[in-house]
């Protein structure tokens, strides 16, 4: 019975939306890259770099929003590296993506140690404070969850609508979808496939980095090693789960987050019978199960992972 | 800007490009070393000294290279068939768990048989770990990159569960670690009093076996065909799915041997920090070796040298030893570009 009561607590729903927020940013970023035909396995490292860049900017005296901007720029920089190697040079997106993750992670750790050589407990910053929206935040059960979060969370939800609108309603979106489906046709229209793909990867990577920054600037208040902890890989699974559609991916992120918030609370109920590692495993297991269920009918972009080299048929 | 395939690859170019890649890597790493207030030349000479400057340094480098040869071979085999195994880390830990389980029993077997048994059982474990994702790929079209990556996290939690549960050493003062394997389950040392162990010999032997499989057998030919052009391979009558599943068995087994050799050779027991990312580093090892099994040995020794040398350099200068990870990551990126440039000409038009 206690296991069901969790679902009726406001704190559970607040946690769900908080856990979902970084996943939403990063999933939208990955979705943008993949819709343009580029798998970005740099996501895990880019989130790490963004988490550090945003946090350090604030730690060094910068404004919180400046931190978000620096994180986005950092992500964009790594995105451009991945994009340059995979789009104009047409290198393996798998290998380059893993390389980008290794590069972004190791450079972040290196710079962290250079800037803060002796810190054993990571210094704290003042993170984003919750911004309750009058009246709406007083709705029982879900009011606090949806309308008393930090500004970055609101931004995450606005982002989903924006990405959906861009992809489906604007010429830029048409170009992005087209280079992900049939790049040769786009080129024949006089649009540069390289430019569209590079832009999508750059912007997508910036979003991933903001997702990472959410962790250090909104969910927690400091940076520590391995804090991304596979969230990037989960986001790749969420993109597949959402069939490359922003709305469905959002739903996936919330479901995933609800499950994560639930398992933490379930631990305190049945934690003495079941080892805690089983609970921690469940989100990853769930991601794999979601992939198995969705993969068959997933409408993946036709040109995903296929480099487009001009003049090659 | 466009790429044109080169009609021929000259030997000079094939040698020059990778050298250029290493040079670029060192320049970028040098800039980072300067950021850390140290002289790049001094730092690099300390890395070299720490990696190969004494008998002790060389033996340490070879010890560190041993697991990397196994994971590098694992990745090389898989990537050759374009099976993207990013889960060598998980396969390694499963190999380590099974080695510990067998090695701590009193079975009364002669050491040679016991060690062979540990190898075989851990290989089977590693094979199953990759067979699952490969089956999901061939049956349901589930991307193996994501499944193998996620399995790394699941496996590490599973090992943590074992270390705090059934496999916990009762004499471990509460530390999450297993008991040490019995003496006869330990791999003999190659040099008296030093850490280098027989696992290194097994690694060298494995690379030759893998080379023979890849270059001289039908399966090796089929794996290369599937990796080169899956559609053409299917048309020529190769059962692509079967080849991928066989590849998974070999690749997973090789990664598990890294866990076996670390437990039976280097550490003696299992802790959660048995592998500082050997599985992921194996990807770089394999790519630097151009996926060639014999080349894997050399690139593993090179990368192990970077890590061992950077540790020594870090202690002497205060430059964070994460510089080794940076060098390894950058060398992966520069090397894939270098390989491409040996095959393509870049035209700006």
Interface residues (C-beta under 8 A of the other chain):
Chain A: X41 X81 X85 X88 X89 X90 X91 X92 X94 X95 X96 X98 X99 X100 X102 X103 X105 X106 X107 X109 X110 X111 X113 X114 X117 X194 X229 X230 X233 X234 X236 X237 X240 X275 X277 X278 X280 X281 X284 X285 X287 X288 X291 X292 X295 X296 X309 X310 X311
Chain B: X1 X2 X3 X4 X32 X35 X36 X79 X84 X86 X136 X140 X141 X142 X143 X145 X146 X147 X149 X150 X151 X152 X153 X154 X157 X158 X160 X161 X164 X165 X280 X283 X284 X287 X318 X320 X322 X323 X325 X326 X328 X329 X330 X332 X333 X336 X337 X340
